[in-house]
């Protein structure tokens, strides 16, 4: 009888360990899904945005030629900032959408900018292989911190922010954008 009781206690402990490991695995998979941008419904709360128009427009990032580019040069446009990296598959997946929309709406006041959480050499090599129709600004050390100020509290990629002329953040999206929804926001907010 005592042997059966020890066996049941041991089985219960093993079962608890298996359930615990399963839970940890599920939480880990959820984190990986978010990190790879597969979750399209993670809106950020506007209360989490810690950047005024002044901070946004005085922020400057080096372009691929090493020349500083101030976001302020686009303050009269509908500015879309996409935070991405060359190693991020979902980031690369949405780039054709951004390129197409930049081409389609540039004359109507749209400016898309890709701020890369990556090294300048990686971004330059990437841009030589893939045509991107908007500026790419590599900032390996500062891109994620700036992204966090614009509502990306987890520091995950891709993260896309839409800013009206004058500096009002109207949309912050974590994960791959859906072209139809994204284009509707752009059309509605193009400068008049």
Rosetta constraint file for C-alpha pairs under 8 A:
AtomPair CA 1 CA 5 HARMONIC 6.42 0.50
AtomPair CA 2 CA 6 HARMONIC 6.30 0.50
AtomPair CA 3 CA 7 HARMONIC 6.13 0.50
AtomPair CA 4 CA 8 HARMONIC 6.17 0.50
AtomPair CA 5 CA 9 HARMONIC 6.24 0.50
AtomPair CA 6 CA 10 HARMONIC 6.10 0.50
AtomPair CA 7 CA 11 HARMONIC 6.07 0.50
AtomPair CA 8 CA 12 HARMONIC 6.05 0.50
AtomPair CA 9 CA 13 HARMONIC 6.32 0.50
AtomPair CA 10 CA 14 HARMONIC 6.29 0.50
AtomPair CA 11 CA 15 HARMONIC 6.07 0.50
AtomPair CA 12 CA 16 HARMONIC 6.16 0.50
AtomPair CA 13 CA 17 HARMONIC 6.20 0.50
AtomPair CA 14 CA 18 HARMONIC 6.18 0.50
AtomPair CA 15 CA 19 HARMONIC 6.16 0.50
AtomPair CA 16 CA 20 HARMONIC 6.01 0.50
AtomPair CA 17 CA 21 HARMONIC 6.00 0.50
AtomPair CA 18 CA 22 HARMONIC 6.08 0.50
AtomPair CA 19 CA 23 HARMONIC 6.22 0.50
AtomPair CA 20 CA 24 HARMONIC 6.27 0.50
AtomPair CA 21 CA 25 HARMONIC 6.08 0.50
AtomPair CA 22 CA 26 HARMONIC 6.20 0.50
AtomPair CA 23 CA 27 HARMONIC 6.24 0.50
AtomPair CA 24 CA 28 HARMONIC 6.05 0.50
AtomPair CA 25 CA 29 HARMONIC 6.10 0.50
AtomPair CA 26 CA 30 HARMONIC 6.17 0.50
AtomPair CA 27 CA 31 HARMONIC 6.30 0.50
AtomPair CA 28 CA 32 HARMONIC 6.25 0.50
AtomPair CA 29 CA 33 HARMONIC 6.10 0.50
AtomPair CA 30 CA 34 HARMONIC 6.30 0.50
AtomPair CA 31 CA 35 HARMONIC 6.08 0.50
AtomPair CA 32 CA 36 HARMONIC 6.06 0.50
AtomPair CA 33 CA 37 HARMONIC 6.30 0.50
AtomPair CA 33 CA 38 HARMONIC 5.34 0.50
AtomPair CA 33 CA 39 HARMONIC 6.43 0.50
AtomPair CA 34 CA 38 HARMONIC 5.96 0.50
AtomPair CA 34 CA 39 HARMONIC 5.57 0.50
AtomPair CA 34 CA 156 HARMONIC 7.37 0.50
AtomPair CA 34 CA 175 HARMONIC 7.23 0.50
AtomPair CA 35 CA 156 HARMONIC 5.50 0.50
AtomPair CA 35 CA 157 HARMONIC 6.33 0.50
AtomPair CA 36 CA 88 HARMONIC 6.92 0.50
AtomPair CA 36 CA 89 HARMONIC 7.10 0.50
AtomPair CA 36 CA 90 HARMONIC 6.19 0.50
AtomPair CA 36 CA 157 HARMONIC 6.98 0.50
AtomPair CA 36 CA 158 HARMONIC 7.93 0.50
AtomPair CA 36 CA 175 HARMONIC 7.64 0.50
AtomPair CA 37 CA 90 HARMONIC 5.74 0.50
AtomPair CA 37 CA 91 HARMONIC 7.72 0.50
AtomPair CA 37 CA 156 HARMONIC 7.80 0.50
AtomPair CA 37 CA 157 HARMONIC 6.27 0.50
AtomPair CA 37 CA 158 HARMONIC 6.11 0.50
AtomPair CA 37 CA 174 HARMONIC 7.05 0.50
AtomPair CA 37 CA 175 HARMONIC 3.98 0.50
AtomPair CA 37 CA 176 HARMONIC 5.65 0.50
AtomPair CA 38 CA 90 HARMONIC 7.29 0.50
AtomPair CA 38 CA 175 HARMONIC 6.12 0.50
AtomPair CA 38 CA 176 HARMONIC 6.70 0.50
AtomPair CA 39 CA 174 HARMONIC 7.76 0.50
AtomPair CA 39 CA 175 HARMONIC 5.71 0.50
AtomPair CA 39 CA 176 HARMONIC 7.49 0.50
AtomPair CA 40 CA 173 HARMONIC 8.00 0.50
AtomPair CA 40 CA 174 HARMONIC 6.93 0.50
AtomPair CA 40 CA 175 HARMONIC 5.19 0.50
AtomPair CA 40 CA 176 HARMONIC 5.97 0.50
AtomPair CA 40 CA 177 HARMONIC 6.90 0.50
AtomPair CA 40 CA 178 HARMONIC 7.92 0.50
AtomPair CA 41 CA 174 HARMONIC 7.61 0.50
AtomPair CA 41 CA 175 HARMONIC 7.67 0.50
AtomPair CA 42 CA 173 HARMONIC 6.76 0.50
AtomPair CA 42 CA 174 HARMONIC 5.68 0.50
AtomPair CA 42 CA 175 HARMONIC 7.30 0.50
AtomPair CA 43 CA 172 HARMONIC 6.55 0.50
AtomPair CA 43 CA 173 HARMONIC 5.42 0.50
AtomPair CA 43 CA 174 HARMONIC 6.43 0.50
AtomPair CA 44 CA 48 HARMONIC 7.35 0.50
AtomPair CA 44 CA 151 HARMONIC 5.80 0.50
AtomPair CA 44 CA 152 HARMONIC 6.88 0.50
AtomPair CA 44 CA 172 HARMONIC 5.87 0.50
AtomPair CA 44 CA 173 HARMONIC 6.50 0.50
AtomPair CA 44 CA 174 HARMONIC 7.30 0.50
AtomPair CA 45 CA 49 HARMONIC 7.52 0.50
AtomPair CA 45 CA 151 HARMONIC 6.89 0.50
AtomPair CA 46 CA 151 HARMONIC 6.89 0.50
AtomPair CA 46 CA 172 HARMONIC 7.98 0.50
AtomPair CA 48 CA 149 HARMONIC 7.63 0.50
AtomPair CA 48 CA 150 HARMONIC 7.49 0.50
AtomPair CA 48 CA 151 HARMONIC 5.16 0.50
AtomPair CA 48 CA 153 HARMONIC 7.44 0.50
AtomPair CA 49 CA 148 HARMONIC 7.80 0.50
AtomPair CA 49 CA 149 HARMONIC 5.56 0.50
AtomPair CA 49 CA 150 HARMONIC 4.78 0.50
AtomPair CA 49 CA 151 HARMONIC 4.59 0.50
AtomPair CA 50 CA 149 HARMONIC 4.75 0.50
AtomPair CA 50 CA 150 HARMONIC 6.22 0.50
AtomPair CA 50 CA 151 HARMONIC 7.32 0.50
AtomPair CA 51 CA 55 HARMONIC 5.58 0.50
AtomPair CA 51 CA 56 HARMONIC 6.25 0.50
AtomPair CA 51 CA 149 HARMONIC 5.74 0.50
AtomPair CA 51 CA 150 HARMONIC 6.30 0.50
AtomPair CA 52 CA 56 HARMONIC 6.24 0.50
AtomPair CA 52 CA 167 HARMONIC 7.09 0.50
AtomPair CA 52 CA 168 HARMONIC 7.97 0.50
AtomPair CA 53 CA 57 HARMONIC 5.97 0.50
AtomPair CA 53 CA 166 HARMONIC 6.69 0.50
AtomPair CA 53 CA 167 HARMONIC 4.16 0.50
AtomPair CA 53 CA 168 HARMONIC 6.66 0.50
AtomPair CA 54 CA 58 HARMONIC 5.96 0.50
AtomPair CA 54 CA 167 HARMONIC 7.62 0.50
AtomPair CA 55 CA 59 HARMONIC 6.11 0.50
AtomPair CA 56 CA 71 HARMONIC 6.72 0.50
AtomPair CA 56 CA 72 HARMONIC 7.44 0.50
AtomPair CA 56 CA 167 HARMONIC 7.13 0.50
AtomPair CA 57 CA 70 HARMONIC 6.75 0.50
AtomPair CA 57 CA 71 HARMONIC 4.88 0.50
AtomPair CA 57 CA 72 HARMONIC 3.94 0.50
AtomPair CA 57 CA 73 HARMONIC 7.69 0.50
AtomPair CA 57 CA 75 HARMONIC 6.67 0.50
AtomPair CA 57 CA 167 HARMONIC 7.50 0.50
AtomPair CA 58 CA 70 HARMONIC 6.30 0.50
AtomPair CA 58 CA 71 HARMONIC 6.56 0.50
AtomPair CA 58 CA 72 HARMONIC 5.92 0.50
AtomPair CA 59 CA 70 HARMONIC 5.78 0.50
AtomPair CA 59 CA 71 HARMONIC 5.91 0.50
AtomPair CA 59 CA 72 HARMONIC 7.47 0.50
AtomPair CA 60 CA 68 HARMONIC 6.12 0.50
AtomPair CA 60 CA 69 HARMONIC 5.29 0.50
AtomPair CA 60 CA 70 HARMONIC 4.07 0.50
AtomPair CA 60 CA 71 HARMONIC 6.05 0.50
AtomPair CA 61 CA 68 HARMONIC 5.42 0.50
AtomPair CA 61 CA 69 HARMONIC 5.30 0.50
AtomPair CA 61 CA 70 HARMONIC 6.47 0.50
AtomPair CA 61 CA 137 HARMONIC 6.00 0.50
AtomPair CA 61 CA 138 HARMONIC 7.24 0.50
AtomPair CA 61 CA 139 HARMONIC 6.71 0.50
AtomPair CA 62 CA 66 HARMONIC 5.17 0.50
AtomPair CA 62 CA 67 HARMONIC 5.16 0.50
AtomPair CA 62 CA 68 HARMONIC 4.21 0.50
AtomPair CA 62 CA 69 HARMONIC 5.78 0.50
AtomPair CA 62 CA 137 HARMONIC 5.78 0.50
AtomPair CA 62 CA 138 HARMONIC 6.57 0.50
AtomPair CA 62 CA 139 HARMONIC 7.21 0.50
AtomPair CA 63 CA 67 HARMONIC 5.39 0.50
AtomPair CA 63 CA 68 HARMONIC 6.15 0.50
AtomPair CA 63 CA 69 HARMONIC 6.38 0.50
AtomPair CA 63 CA 135 HARMONIC 7.53 0.50
AtomPair CA 63 CA 136 HARMONIC 6.46 0.50
AtomPair CA 63 CA 137 HARMONIC 4.60 0.50
AtomPair CA 63 CA 138 HARMONIC 6.52 0.50
AtomPair CA 64 CA 120 HARMONIC 6.18 0.50
AtomPair CA 64 CA 123 HARMONIC 7.31 0.50
AtomPair CA 64 CA 124 HARMONIC 6.13 0.50
AtomPair CA 64 CA 136 HARMONIC 6.98 0.50
AtomPair CA 64 CA 137 HARMONIC 6.36 0.50
AtomPair CA 64 CA 138 HARMONIC 6.87 0.50
AtomPair CA 69 CA 73 HARMONIC 7.84 0.50
AtomPair CA 71 CA 75 HARMONIC 7.03 0.50
AtomPair CA 74 CA 78 HARMONIC 7.82 0.50
AtomPair CA 74 CA 79 HARMONIC 6.66 0.50
AtomPair CA 74 CA 111 HARMONIC 7.00 0.50
AtomPair CA 75 CA 79 HARMONIC 7.38 0.50
AtomPair CA 75 CA 165 HARMONIC 5.38 0.50
AtomPair CA 75 CA 166 HARMONIC 5.92 0.50
AtomPair CA 75 CA 167 HARMONIC 6.92 0.50
AtomPair CA 76 CA 109 HARMONIC 7.79 0.50
AtomPair CA 76 CA 165 HARMONIC 4.65 0.50
AtomPair CA 76 CA 166 HARMONIC 6.55 0.50
AtomPair CA 76 CA 191 HARMONIC 7.84 0.50
AtomPair CA 77 CA 109 HARMONIC 4.91 0.50
AtomPair CA 77 CA 110 HARMONIC 5.67 0.50
AtomPair CA 77 CA 111 HARMONIC 6.33 0.50
AtomPair CA 77 CA 164 HARMONIC 7.00 0.50
AtomPair CA 77 CA 165 HARMONIC 5.10 0.50
AtomPair CA 77 CA 190 HARMONIC 7.63 0.50
AtomPair CA 77 CA 191 HARMONIC 6.52 0.50
AtomPair CA 78 CA 109 HARMONIC 6.01 0.50
AtomPair CA 78 CA 110 HARMONIC 4.86 0.50
AtomPair CA 78 CA 111 HARMONIC 6.10 0.50
AtomPair CA 78 CA 162 HARMONIC 7.14 0.50
AtomPair CA 78 CA 163 HARMONIC 5.92 0.50
AtomPair CA 78 CA 164 HARMONIC 4.91 0.50
AtomPair CA 78 CA 165 HARMONIC 5.46 0.50
AtomPair CA 78 CA 186 HARMONIC 7.74 0.50
AtomPair CA 78 CA 189 HARMONIC 7.06 0.50
AtomPair CA 78 CA 190 HARMONIC 5.82 0.50
AtomPair CA 78 CA 191 HARMONIC 6.54 0.50
AtomPair CA 79 CA 110 HARMONIC 6.21 0.50
AtomPair CA 79 CA 111 HARMONIC 4.99 0.50
AtomPair CA 79 CA 112 HARMONIC 5.90 0.50
AtomPair CA 79 CA 113 HARMONIC 7.54 0.50
AtomPair CA 79 CA 162 HARMONIC 5.80 0.50
AtomPair CA 79 CA 163 HARMONIC 5.06 0.50
AtomPair CA 79 CA 164 HARMONIC 6.47 0.50
AtomPair CA 79 CA 165 HARMONIC 7.26 0.50
AtomPair CA 80 CA 110 HARMONIC 7.67 0.50
AtomPair CA 80 CA 111 HARMONIC 6.17 0.50
AtomPair CA 80 CA 112 HARMONIC 4.58 0.50
AtomPair CA 80 CA 113 HARMONIC 6.17 0.50
AtomPair CA 80 CA 160 HARMONIC 6.93 0.50
AtomPair CA 80 CA 161 HARMONIC 5.66 0.50
AtomPair CA 80 CA 162 HARMONIC 4.50 0.50
AtomPair CA 80 CA 163 HARMONIC 6.26 0.50
AtomPair CA 81 CA 112 HARMONIC 5.97 0.50
AtomPair CA 81 CA 113 HARMONIC 5.00 0.50
AtomPair CA 81 CA 114 HARMONIC 5.89 0.50
AtomPair CA 81 CA 115 HARMONIC 6.91 0.50
AtomPair CA 81 CA 160 HARMONIC 5.65 0.50
AtomPair CA 81 CA 161 HARMONIC 5.20 0.50
AtomPair CA 81 CA 162 HARMONIC 6.48 0.50
AtomPair CA 82 CA 112 HARMONIC 7.40 0.50
AtomPair CA 82 CA 113 HARMONIC 6.19 0.50
AtomPair CA 82 CA 114 HARMONIC 4.74 0.50
AtomPair CA 82 CA 115 HARMONIC 6.09 0.50
AtomPair CA 82 CA 158 HARMONIC 7.00 0.50
AtomPair CA 82 CA 159 HARMONIC 5.84 0.50
AtomPair CA 82 CA 160 HARMONIC 4.34 0.50
AtomPair CA 82 CA 161 HARMONIC 6.46 0.50
AtomPair CA 83 CA 114 HARMONIC 5.88 0.50
AtomPair CA 83 CA 115 HARMONIC 4.92 0.50
AtomPair CA 83 CA 116 HARMONIC 5.76 0.50
AtomPair CA 83 CA 117 HARMONIC 7.02 0.50
AtomPair CA 83 CA 143 HARMONIC 7.02 0.50
AtomPair CA 83 CA 144 HARMONIC 7.66 0.50
AtomPair CA 83 CA 147 HARMONIC 6.83 0.50
AtomPair CA 83 CA 157 HARMONIC 6.51 0.50
AtomPair CA 83 CA 158 HARMONIC 5.59 0.50
AtomPair CA 83 CA 159 HARMONIC 5.10 0.50
AtomPair CA 83 CA 160 HARMONIC 6.15 0.50
AtomPair CA 84 CA 88 HARMONIC 6.88 0.50
AtomPair CA 84 CA 91 HARMONIC 5.49 0.50
AtomPair CA 84 CA 114 HARMONIC 6.80 0.50
AtomPair CA 84 CA 115 HARMONIC 6.36 0.50
AtomPair CA 84 CA 116 HARMONIC 4.91 0.50
AtomPair CA 84 CA 117 HARMONIC 6.08 0.50
AtomPair CA 84 CA 157 HARMONIC 5.72 0.50
AtomPair CA 84 CA 158 HARMONIC 5.06 0.50
AtomPair CA 84 CA 159 HARMONIC 7.01 0.50
AtomPair CA 85 CA 91 HARMONIC 6.73 0.50
AtomPair CA 85 CA 116 HARMONIC 5.03 0.50
AtomPair CA 85 CA 117 HARMONIC 5.24 0.50
AtomPair CA 85 CA 118 HARMONIC 5.54 0.50
AtomPair CA 85 CA 157 HARMONIC 7.59 0.50
AtomPair CA 85 CA 158 HARMONIC 7.92 0.50
AtomPair CA 86 CA 91 HARMONIC 7.69 0.50
AtomPair CA 86 CA 92 HARMONIC 7.21 0.50
AtomPair CA 86 CA 116 HARMONIC 7.67 0.50
AtomPair CA 86 CA 118 HARMONIC 6.88 0.50
AtomPair CA 86 CA 122 HARMONIC 6.85 0.50
AtomPair CA 86 CA 123 HARMONIC 6.64 0.50
AtomPair CA 86 CA 126 HARMONIC 6.79 0.50
AtomPair CA 88 CA 92 HARMONIC 6.59 0.50
AtomPair CA 88 CA 157 HARMONIC 7.23 0.50
AtomPair CA 88 CA 158 HARMONIC 7.67 0.50
AtomPair CA 89 CA 93 HARMONIC 6.25 0.50
AtomPair CA 90 CA 94 HARMONIC 6.55 0.50
AtomPair CA 90 CA 158 HARMONIC 6.94 0.50
AtomPair CA 90 CA 175 HARMONIC 7.61 0.50
AtomPair CA 90 CA 176 HARMONIC 6.12 0.50
AtomPair CA 91 CA 95 HARMONIC 6.65 0.50
AtomPair CA 91 CA 157 HARMONIC 7.02 0.50
AtomPair CA 91 CA 158 HARMONIC 5.31 0.50
AtomPair CA 91 CA 176 HARMONIC 6.91 0.50
AtomPair CA 92 CA 96 HARMONIC 7.93 0.50
AtomPair CA 93 CA 176 HARMONIC 7.67 0.50
AtomPair CA 94 CA 98 HARMONIC 6.66 0.50
AtomPair CA 94 CA 176 HARMONIC 6.23 0.50
AtomPair CA 94 CA 177 HARMONIC 6.70 0.50
AtomPair CA 95 CA 99 HARMONIC 6.13 0.50
AtomPair CA 95 CA 132 HARMONIC 7.11 0.50
AtomPair CA 96 CA 100 HARMONIC 6.02 0.50
AtomPair CA 96 CA 132 HARMONIC 7.50 0.50
AtomPair CA 97 CA 101 HARMONIC 6.19 0.50
AtomPair CA 97 CA 179 HARMONIC 6.40 0.50
AtomPair CA 98 CA 102 HARMONIC 5.95 0.50
AtomPair CA 98 CA 112 HARMONIC 7.06 0.50
AtomPair CA 98 CA 133 HARMONIC 7.91 0.50
AtomPair CA 99 CA 103 HARMONIC 6.27 0.50
AtomPair CA 99 CA 132 HARMONIC 5.86 0.50
AtomPair CA 99 CA 133 HARMONIC 4.84 0.50
AtomPair CA 99 CA 134 HARMONIC 6.60 0.50
AtomPair CA 100 CA 104 HARMONIC 6.16 0.50
AtomPair CA 100 CA 133 HARMONIC 7.82 0.50
AtomPair CA 101 CA 105 HARMONIC 5.92 0.50
AtomPair CA 101 CA 106 HARMONIC 7.87 0.50
AtomPair CA 101 CA 183 HARMONIC 7.44 0.50
AtomPair CA 102 CA 106 HARMONIC 5.31 0.50
AtomPair CA 102 CA 110 HARMONIC 6.51 0.50
AtomPair CA 102 CA 111 HARMONIC 6.52 0.50
AtomPair CA 102 CA 112 HARMONIC 6.29 0.50
AtomPair CA 102 CA 133 HARMONIC 6.83 0.50
AtomPair CA 102 CA 134 HARMONIC 6.90 0.50
AtomPair CA 103 CA 133 HARMONIC 7.13 0.50
AtomPair CA 105 CA 109 HARMONIC 6.62 0.50
AtomPair CA 105 CA 110 HARMONIC 5.54 0.50
AtomPair CA 106 CA 110 HARMONIC 4.73 0.50
AtomPair CA 106 CA 111 HARMONIC 6.30 0.50
AtomPair CA 108 CA 190 HARMONIC 6.73 0.50
AtomPair CA 108 CA 191 HARMONIC 7.18 0.50
AtomPair CA 109 CA 190 HARMONIC 6.16 0.50
AtomPair CA 109 CA 191 HARMONIC 5.97 0.50
AtomPair CA 110 CA 186 HARMONIC 7.88 0.50
AtomPair CA 110 CA 190 HARMONIC 6.69 0.50
AtomPair CA 111 CA 134 HARMONIC 7.64 0.50
AtomPair CA 112 CA 134 HARMONIC 5.95 0.50
AtomPair CA 112 CA 135 HARMONIC 7.32 0.50
AtomPair CA 113 CA 134 HARMONIC 5.95 0.50
AtomPair CA 113 CA 135 HARMONIC 5.20 0.50
AtomPair CA 113 CA 136 HARMONIC 6.15 0.50
AtomPair CA 113 CA 137 HARMONIC 7.47 0.50
AtomPair CA 114 CA 134 HARMONIC 7.32 0.50
AtomPair CA 114 CA 135 HARMONIC 6.19 0.50
AtomPair CA 114 CA 136 HARMONIC 4.67 0.50
AtomPair CA 114 CA 137 HARMONIC 6.05 0.50
AtomPair CA 115 CA 136 HARMONIC 5.93 0.50
AtomPair CA 115 CA 137 HARMONIC 4.75 0.50
AtomPair CA 115 CA 138 HARMONIC 5.76 0.50
AtomPair CA 115 CA 139 HARMONIC 6.82 0.50
AtomPair CA 115 CA 143 HARMONIC 6.32 0.50
AtomPair CA 116 CA 123 HARMONIC 7.44 0.50
AtomPair CA 116 CA 136 HARMONIC 6.94 0.50
AtomPair CA 116 CA 137 HARMONIC 5.95 0.50
AtomPair CA 116 CA 138 HARMONIC 4.49 0.50
AtomPair CA 116 CA 139 HARMONIC 5.77 0.50
AtomPair CA 116 CA 140 HARMONIC 6.75 0.50
AtomPair CA 116 CA 143 HARMONIC 6.34 0.50
AtomPair CA 117 CA 138 HARMONIC 6.39 0.50
AtomPair CA 117 CA 139 HARMONIC 5.51 0.50
AtomPair CA 117 CA 140 HARMONIC 4.39 0.50
AtomPair CA 117 CA 141 HARMONIC 6.99 0.50
AtomPair CA 117 CA 142 HARMONIC 7.32 0.50
AtomPair CA 117 CA 143 HARMONIC 5.04 0.50
AtomPair CA 117 CA 144 HARMONIC 6.27 0.50
AtomPair CA 118 CA 122 HARMONIC 6.65 0.50
AtomPair CA 118 CA 123 HARMONIC 6.82 0.50
AtomPair CA 118 CA 138 HARMONIC 5.80 0.50
AtomPair CA 118 CA 139 HARMONIC 6.03 0.50
AtomPair CA 118 CA 140 HARMONIC 4.19 0.50
AtomPair CA 118 CA 141 HARMONIC 7.89 0.50
AtomPair CA 119 CA 123 HARMONIC 6.40 0.50
AtomPair CA 119 CA 138 HARMONIC 6.03 0.50
AtomPair CA 119 CA 139 HARMONIC 6.55 0.50
AtomPair CA 119 CA 140 HARMONIC 5.16 0.50
AtomPair CA 120 CA 124 HARMONIC 6.06 0.50
AtomPair CA 120 CA 138 HARMONIC 5.23 0.50
AtomPair CA 120 CA 139 HARMONIC 7.25 0.50
AtomPair CA 120 CA 140 HARMONIC 7.76 0.50
AtomPair CA 121 CA 125 HARMONIC 6.10 0.50
AtomPair CA 122 CA 126 HARMONIC 6.06 0.50
AtomPair CA 123 CA 127 HARMONIC 6.05 0.50
AtomPair CA 123 CA 136 HARMONIC 7.59 0.50
AtomPair CA 123 CA 138 HARMONIC 6.47 0.50
AtomPair CA 124 CA 128 HARMONIC 6.29 0.50
AtomPair CA 125 CA 129 HARMONIC 6.73 0.50
AtomPair CA 126 CA 130 HARMONIC 6.11 0.50
AtomPair CA 127 CA 131 HARMONIC 6.12 0.50
AtomPair CA 127 CA 132 HARMONIC 6.79 0.50
AtomPair CA 138 CA 143 HARMONIC 7.81 0.50
AtomPair CA 139 CA 143 HARMONIC 5.34 0.50
AtomPair CA 141 CA 145 HARMONIC 7.99 0.50
AtomPair CA 142 CA 146 HARMONIC 6.18 0.50
AtomPair CA 143 CA 147 HARMONIC 6.05 0.50
AtomPair CA 144 CA 148 HARMONIC 6.12 0.50
AtomPair CA 144 CA 155 HARMONIC 5.72 0.50
AtomPair CA 144 CA 156 HARMONIC 7.90 0.50
AtomPair CA 145 CA 149 HARMONIC 6.48 0.50
AtomPair CA 145 CA 155 HARMONIC 7.49 0.50
AtomPair CA 146 CA 150 HARMONIC 6.51 0.50
AtomPair CA 147 CA 151 HARMONIC 6.67 0.50
AtomPair CA 147 CA 152 HARMONIC 5.54 0.50
AtomPair CA 147 CA 155 HARMONIC 6.88 0.50
AtomPair CA 147 CA 159 HARMONIC 7.29 0.50
AtomPair CA 148 CA 152 HARMONIC 4.25 0.50
AtomPair CA 148 CA 153 HARMONIC 5.05 0.50
AtomPair CA 148 CA 154 HARMONIC 7.25 0.50
AtomPair CA 148 CA 155 HARMONIC 5.91 0.50
AtomPair CA 149 CA 153 HARMONIC 7.73 0.50
AtomPair CA 150 CA 161 HARMONIC 7.25 0.50
AtomPair CA 150 CA 172 HARMONIC 7.44 0.50
AtomPair CA 151 CA 172 HARMONIC 6.65 0.50
AtomPair CA 152 CA 156 HARMONIC 6.92 0.50
AtomPair CA 152 CA 159 HARMONIC 6.93 0.50
AtomPair CA 152 CA 172 HARMONIC 7.96 0.50
AtomPair CA 152 CA 174 HARMONIC 7.15 0.50
AtomPair CA 156 CA 174 HARMONIC 7.38 0.50
AtomPair CA 157 CA 174 HARMONIC 6.96 0.50
AtomPair CA 157 CA 175 HARMONIC 6.57 0.50
AtomPair CA 158 CA 174 HARMONIC 6.12 0.50
AtomPair CA 158 CA 175 HARMONIC 5.21 0.50
AtomPair CA 158 CA 176 HARMONIC 6.41 0.50
AtomPair CA 159 CA 172 HARMONIC 7.25 0.50
AtomPair CA 159 CA 173 HARMONIC 5.68 0.50
AtomPair CA 159 CA 174 HARMONIC 4.54 0.50
AtomPair CA 159 CA 175 HARMONIC 6.04 0.50
AtomPair CA 159 CA 176 HARMONIC 7.90 0.50
AtomPair CA 160 CA 171 HARMONIC 7.96 0.50
AtomPair CA 160 CA 172 HARMONIC 5.73 0.50
AtomPair CA 160 CA 173 HARMONIC 5.15 0.50
AtomPair CA 160 CA 174 HARMONIC 6.52 0.50
AtomPair CA 160 CA 175 HARMONIC 7.98 0.50
AtomPair CA 160 CA 177 HARMONIC 7.90 0.50
AtomPair CA 161 CA 169 HARMONIC 7.08 0.50
AtomPair CA 161 CA 170 HARMONIC 7.72 0.50
AtomPair CA 161 CA 171 HARMONIC 5.56 0.50
AtomPair CA 161 CA 172 HARMONIC 4.38 0.50
AtomPair CA 161 CA 173 HARMONIC 6.36 0.50
AtomPair CA 162 CA 169 HARMONIC 5.92 0.50
AtomPair CA 162 CA 170 HARMONIC 5.78 0.50
AtomPair CA 162 CA 171 HARMONIC 5.08 0.50
AtomPair CA 162 CA 172 HARMONIC 6.51 0.50
AtomPair CA 163 CA 167 HARMONIC 5.72 0.50
AtomPair CA 163 CA 168 HARMONIC 5.41 0.50
AtomPair CA 163 CA 169 HARMONIC 4.37 0.50
AtomPair CA 163 CA 170 HARMONIC 5.80 0.50
AtomPair CA 163 CA 171 HARMONIC 7.26 0.50
AtomPair CA 164 CA 168 HARMONIC 5.24 0.50
AtomPair CA 164 CA 169 HARMONIC 6.42 0.50
AtomPair CA 164 CA 170 HARMONIC 6.80 0.50
AtomPair CA 164 CA 189 HARMONIC 6.90 0.50
AtomPair CA 164 CA 190 HARMONIC 7.87 0.50
AtomPair CA 164 CA 191 HARMONIC 7.86 0.50
AtomPair CA 165 CA 191 HARMONIC 7.03 0.50
AtomPair CA 173 CA 177 HARMONIC 7.36 0.50
AtomPair CA 177 CA 181 HARMONIC 7.86 0.50
AtomPair CA 177 CA 182 HARMONIC 6.48 0.50
AtomPair CA 178 CA 182 HARMONIC 5.94 0.50
AtomPair CA 179 CA 183 HARMONIC 5.82 0.50
AtomPair CA 180 CA 184 HARMONIC 6.20 0.50
AtomPair CA 181 CA 185 HARMONIC 6.53 0.50
AtomPair CA 182 CA 186 HARMONIC 6.39 0.50
AtomPair CA 183 CA 187 HARMONIC 6.10 0.50
AtomPair CA 184 CA 188 HARMONIC 6.17 0.50
AtomPair CA 185 CA 189 HARMONIC 6.26 0.50
AtomPair CA 186 CA 190 HARMONIC 5.97 0.50
